[in-house]
Amino acid sequence: MSGDDLRALLRNGGVTHAPGVYDPVTAALAVRAGHTAVHLSGTAVSALMLGRPDLGFVHATQIADRATTLVPALGGTPLLADADTGYGNPVHAVWTALAYVRAGISGLLLEDQVSPKRGGHPAGTEVIDAGLAAAKIKALAAEAPEIAVIARTDAYAVHGLAEAVERCRRFAEAGADAVFPEGVDDPADLAGLHATLPGVPIVISRSEAGGSRPPASDAELAEVGVRMVLHPVAALLAALRAASLVYRAIADTGSAAAVDRMPWAAFTDLVGRPDALELDARYATALTLSAPDIAGRLDT
């Protein structure tokens, strides 16, 4: 799993859907479903590790630590992870990228919000100077070429489409492998960005935190340069909804029988119980010392 694998997906001409995963079992489920890339969201990590919103509570080390638990379950499927603002200046951004590489992450999402960030969509978002944001990307491209860089700008909500397009241009020139114009989801606007940067892959998000515009088809998105669509928290929200129904059912009736759940056998297969038991049985038959043998060895 490398940055080149993710870059290949970004340049293959089609649209790759990257769902959010947040632990080894969701990673395994995504791979079994046939996904060729997955996403580790800072929102998910902050919620599950700390019970906190995505407002700068999580740092690079926590994202990297979580990634190390996911990578073995991915079997080579590229993992794209949030890196917020790089957690500081260009030097800090490089350190973050190198930590992500060691964790097995294939690509990172770097934002141009001020730090601490305000998360995906809330009012009051501010962006840093475009030159500083571009400097972080240039540093990553030079010092951590092993990892793909998706450069996100939040300028659309603050300064409008023209500024978002201009920042995407600067970020691509600085070495970003793809650009992510946060909040830009109208195909006509994306077409304008694609016309300005015809060779640059575009990444968008279908987060539940966004608007309610009917989603464009993959064919429409591909035509305007979109090469990846992120679904950062869809699985997490579905899992939490299911868990809430189970807890309510147990509280009300003393049983979770009324709630649809994964069968126990499917769960044990997912976490590798049959393989673990087979391995245990294979080595449980190893020769054991008898009591006289042990006594003889002790005497010597």
C-alpha positions as CSV (number, residue, x, y, z in Angstrom):
1,M,0.0,0.0,0.0
2,S,1.6,3.3,-1.1
3,G,0.9,6.8,-2.3
4,D,1.3,5.6,-5.8
5,D,-1.6,3.2,-5.5
6,L,-3.8,6.1,-4.4
7,R,-2.5,8.3,-7.2
8,A,-3.3,5.7,-9.7
9,L,-6.9,5.6,-8.5
10,L,-7.1,9.4,-8.8
11,R,-5.9,9.3,-12.4
12,N,-7.8,6.4,-13.8
13,G,-10.5,8.5,-15.4
14,G,-13.4,7.0,-13.3
15,V,-14.9,7.9,-9.9
16,T,-13.8,6.0,-6.8
17,H,-16.0,6.0,-3.8
18,A,-14.0,5.9,-0.5
19,P,-16.2,5.1,2.5
20,G,-15.1,5.9,6.0
21,V,-13.7,3.2,8.2
22,Y,-12.7,3.5,11.8
23,D,-11.6,0.1,13.2
24,P,-10.4,-3.2,11.9
25,V,-13.8,-4.7,11.4
26,T,-15.2,-1.8,9.4
27,A,-12.0,-1.9,7.4
28,A,-12.6,-5.6,6.7
29,L,-16.2,-5.0,5.8
30,A,-15.3,-2.2,3.3
31,V,-12.8,-4.5,1.6
32,R,-15.3,-7.4,1.4
33,A,-17.8,-5.0,-0.2
34,G,-15.3,-4.4,-3.0
35,H,-14.0,-0.9,-2.2
36,T,-10.6,0.0,-3.7
37,A,-9.9,2.9,-1.3
38,V,-11.1,3.9,2.2
39,H,-11.0,7.0,4.4
40,L,-10.1,7.6,8.0
41,S,-12.0,10.6,9.2
42,G,-10.8,12.9,12.0
43,T,-14.4,13.3,13.0
44,A,-14.7,9.5,13.6
45,V,-11.4,9.3,15.5
46,S,-12.3,12.3,17.7
47,A,-15.8,10.9,18.5
48,L,-14.7,7.3,19.1
49,M,-11.5,7.9,21.0
50,L,-12.4,11.1,23.0
51,G,-16.2,11.6,22.7
52,R,-15.4,15.0,21.3
53,P,-16.4,17.0,18.2
54,D,-13.9,17.5,15.3
55,L,-12.6,20.8,16.6
56,G,-8.9,20.2,16.9
57,F,-8.9,17.8,19.9
58,V,-7.2,15.0,17.9
59,H,-3.6,15.1,16.8
60,A,-1.5,13.4,14.1
61,T,-0.2,10.7,16.5
62,Q,-3.8,9.6,17.3
63,I,-4.7,9.4,13.7
64,A,-1.6,7.4,12.9
65,D,-2.1,5.1,15.9
66,R,-5.7,4.3,14.8
67,A,-4.4,3.7,11.2
68,T,-2.0,1.1,12.4
69,T,-4.9,-1.0,13.6
70,L,-6.7,-0.7,10.3
71,V,-4.0,-1.3,7.8
72,P,-3.6,-5.1,8.5
73,A,-7.3,-5.6,7.8
74,L,-7.2,-3.6,4.5
75,G,-5.0,-6.1,2.7
76,G,-3.3,-3.5,0.6
77,T,-6.3,-1.3,0.0
78,P,-5.2,2.3,0.1
79,L,-6.1,4.3,3.2
80,L,-6.7,8.1,2.9
81,A,-6.6,9.9,6.3
82,D,-7.5,13.4,7.5
83,A,-4.5,15.5,8.5
84,D,-6.4,18.7,9.4
85,T,-4.1,21.6,8.8
86,G,-0.9,19.6,9.1
87,Y,-1.0,20.4,12.8
88,G,1.2,23.5,12.4
89,N,3.6,25.1,10.0
90,P,5.3,23.3,7.0
91,V,7.8,21.5,9.3
92,H,5.0,20.1,11.4
93,A,3.1,19.1,8.3
94,V,6.1,17.1,7.1
95,W,6.4,15.4,10.5
96,T,2.7,14.5,10.2
97,A,3.2,13.1,6.7
98,L,6.2,10.9,7.8
99,A,4.3,9.6,10.8
100,Y,1.4,8.7,8.5
101,V,3.8,6.9,6.1
102,R,5.1,4.8,9.0
103,A,1.6,3.9,9.9
104,G,0.8,2.6,6.4
105,I,-1.4,5.5,5.3
106,S,-1.3,6.0,1.5
107,G,-2.7,9.6,1.3
108,L,-3.6,12.6,3.5
109,L,-6.1,15.4,3.3
110,L,-4.5,18.7,4.1
111,E,-6.8,21.7,4.9
112,D,-6.2,25.5,4.7
113,Q,-8.3,26.4,7.7
114,V,-6.9,28.3,10.6
115,S,-5.8,26.3,13.6
116,P,-7.5,25.1,15.6
117,K,-9.9,24.1,12.8
118,R,-13.7,24.3,13.1
119,G,-14.5,21.0,11.4
120,G,-16.2,20.2,8.2
121,H,-19.0,22.7,7.7
122,P,-19.7,25.0,10.6
123,A,-20.2,28.7,10.3
124,G,-17.3,30.9,11.2
125,T,-14.7,28.9,9.3
126,E,-11.6,30.9,8.4
127,V,-8.7,30.1,6.0
128,I,-5.0,30.9,6.3
129,D,-3.0,32.8,3.8
130,A,-2.9,30.9,0.5
131,G,0.9,31.3,0.3
132,L,1.4,29.5,3.7
133,A,-1.1,26.8,2.7
134,A,0.8,26.2,-0.6
135,A,4.1,26.2,1.3
136,K,2.9,23.2,3.4
137,I,2.0,21.3,0.2
138,K,5.3,22.1,-1.4
139,A,7.1,20.8,1.7
140,L,5.1,17.6,1.7
141,A,5.7,17.0,-2.0
142,A,9.5,17.4,-1.5
143,E,10.0,15.8,1.9
144,A,7.4,13.0,1.9
145,P,6.8,11.9,-1.7
146,E,5.8,8.5,-0.5
147,I,2.3,9.8,0.5
148,A,-0.3,11.3,-1.8
149,V,-1.5,14.8,-0.9
150,I,-5.1,15.9,-1.4
151,A,-5.2,19.6,-0.8
152,R,-8.5,20.8,0.6
153,T,-9.6,24.5,0.6
154,D,-12.5,25.9,2.6
155,A,-12.3,29.2,0.8
156,Y,-15.7,28.7,-1.0
157,A,-17.7,29.3,2.1
158,V,-15.6,32.3,3.1
159,H,-14.6,34.0,-0.1
160,G,-16.6,32.4,-2.9
161,L,-16.0,30.2,-5.9
162,A,-13.3,32.3,-7.6
163,E,-11.0,32.2,-4.5
164,A,-11.6,28.5,-4.1
165,V,-10.6,27.9,-7.7
166,E,-7.5,30.1,-7.4
167,R,-6.4,28.3,-4.3
168,C,-6.8,24.9,-6.0
169,R,-4.6,26.2,-8.8
170,R,-1.9,27.3,-6.4
171,F,-2.1,24.0,-4.5
172,A,-1.8,22.0,-7.7
173,E,1.2,24.0,-8.7
174,A,2.8,23.4,-5.3
175,G,2.6,19.6,-5.9
176,A,-0.8,18.4,-4.6
177,D,-1.9,15.2,-6.3
178,A,-5.6,16.2,-6.1
179,V,-7.7,19.2,-5.0
180,F,-10.7,19.1,-2.7
181,P,-12.9,22.3,-3.0
182,E,-14.9,21.9,0.2
183,G,-18.6,22.9,-0.3
184,V,-18.4,23.0,-4.1
185,D,-20.8,20.3,-5.3
186,D,-22.7,21.9,-8.2
187,P,-21.6,20.1,-11.4
188,A,-21.5,23.5,-13.2
189,D,-19.1,24.9,-10.6
190,L,-17.0,21.8,-10.7
191,A,-16.9,22.0,-14.5
192,G,-15.5,25.5,-14.1
193,L,-12.7,24.3,-11.8
194,H,-12.0,21.4,-14.1
195,A,-11.7,23.7,-17.1
196,T,-9.1,25.8,-15.1
197,L,-7.2,22.7,-14.0
198,P,-8.0,20.1,-16.7
199,G,-5.3,17.6,-15.6
200,V,-5.9,17.8,-11.8
201,P,-8.1,15.2,-10.1
202,I,-10.9,16.6,-8.0
203,V,-12.1,15.1,-4.7
204,I,-15.5,15.8,-3.2
205,S,-17.3,14.7,0.0
206,R,-20.8,13.4,0.5
207,S,-20.7,13.9,4.3
208,E,-24.0,14.0,6.1
209,A,-22.8,17.4,7.5
210,G,-23.1,18.9,4.1
211,G,-26.1,20.2,2.1
212,S,-29.0,18.3,0.7
213,R,-28.4,18.8,-3.1
214,P,-29.4,15.7,-5.0
215,P,-26.1,13.8,-5.7
216,A,-24.8,13.8,-9.3
217,S,-24.2,10.5,-11.0
218,D,-20.8,9.1,-11.3
219,A,-20.9,9.8,-15.1
220,E,-21.7,13.4,-14.5
221,L,-18.9,13.7,-11.9
222,A,-16.3,12.0,-14.1
223,E,-17.1,14.4,-16.9
224,V,-16.3,17.4,-14.7
225,G,-13.1,16.0,-13.3
226,V,-14.2,14.4,-10.1
227,R,-12.1,11.3,-9.4
228,M,-12.9,10.4,-5.8
229,V,-16.0,10.8,-3.6
230,L,-15.6,10.5,0.2
231,H,-18.3,9.2,2.5
232,P,-16.5,9.9,5.8
233,V,-19.1,9.1,8.4
234,A,-21.9,7.2,6.7
235,A,-21.0,3.8,8.2
236,L,-20.3,5.3,11.6
237,L,-23.7,7.0,11.7
238,A,-25.4,3.8,10.6
239,A,-23.6,1.8,13.3
240,L,-24.5,4.3,16.0
241,R,-28.1,4.3,14.9
242,A,-28.2,0.5,15.1
243,A,-26.5,0.5,18.5
244,S,-29.1,3.1,19.8
245,L,-31.9,0.8,18.7
246,V,-30.4,-2.2,20.4
247,Y,-29.9,-0.3,23.7
248,R,-33.4,1.0,23.6
249,A,-34.8,-2.5,22.8
250,I,-32.9,-4.0,25.8
251,A,-34.1,-1.2,28.1
252,D,-37.7,-1.5,27.0
253,T,-38.1,-5.3,26.6
254,G,-35.0,-7.0,28.0
255,S,-34.0,-8.4,24.6
256,A,-32.4,-7.2,21.4
257,A,-34.2,-9.8,19.4
258,A,-36.4,-7.3,17.5
259,V,-33.3,-5.5,16.1
260,D,-31.6,-6.8,12.9
261,R,-28.0,-7.7,13.7
262,M,-25.1,-9.4,12.1
263,P,-25.2,-13.2,12.8
264,W,-22.7,-14.4,15.4
265,A,-21.1,-16.7,12.8
266,A,-20.6,-13.9,10.4
267,F,-19.0,-11.8,13.1
268,T,-16.6,-14.5,14.2
269,D,-15.6,-15.1,10.6
270,L,-15.0,-11.4,10.1
271,V,-12.6,-11.2,13.0
272,G,-10.7,-14.4,12.0
273,R,-11.8,-16.8,14.7
274,P,-11.8,-19.9,12.5
275,D,-8.3,-19.2,11.3
276,A,-7.1,-18.5,14.9
277,L,-8.6,-21.8,16.1
278,E,-7.1,-23.7,13.3
279,L,-3.7,-22.3,14.1
280,D,-4.2,-23.1,17.8
281,A,-5.1,-26.7,17.0
282,R,-2.1,-27.1,14.7
283,Y,0.4,-26.1,17.4
284,A,-1.5,-27.6,20.3
285,T,-0.3,-31.0,19.1
286,A,3.3,-30.2,19.6
287,L,5.3,-32.6,21.8
288,T,5.0,-31.9,25.5
289,L,7.4,-33.1,28.1
290,S,6.3,-35.9,30.5
291,A,6.8,-35.5,34.2
292,P,9.9,-37.8,34.3
293,D,11.4,-35.9,31.4
294,I,10.9,-32.6,33.3
295,A,12.4,-34.1,36.5
296,G,15.4,-35.4,34.6
297,R,16.1,-32.1,33.1
298,L,15.8,-30.4,36.4
299,D,18.3,-32.9,37.9
300,T,20.9,-31.9,35.3
